[in-house]
Amino acid sequence: MSVVFVPSARPAFDADARTIEIPEALPLIDAVTLVRAILTELVVTQPEFGARCWCGEVVEIGVLPLFPQQRASEQVVKHGA
């Protein structure tokens, strides 16, 4: 199972594609919480931290930037914020 970030979509589980679709603008911490909530509704017991698939594998939420792109620009990096 995988997590797919889609533009302005309602969170959903696609059984045919075996994916969880969540909005791409969601902060990472909220994305993890949302994925855990969807899996819990699918009666998948979740560990204390992270998210697990019904098969036991860790669900990779993906790597999201921890800060907006404009803050990583060359000018900010060289001259400070």
Long-range contacts (C-beta under 8 A, 24 or more apart in sequence): 1-53, 1-54, 1-55, 1-57, 1-59, 2-59, 2-60, 3-31, 3-35, 3-59, 3-60, 3-61, 3-62, 5-31, 5-62, 11-38, 13-38, 13-42, 20-59, 27-64, 28-61, 28-64, 28-66, 31-61, 31-62, 31-64, 32-61, 35-59, 35-61
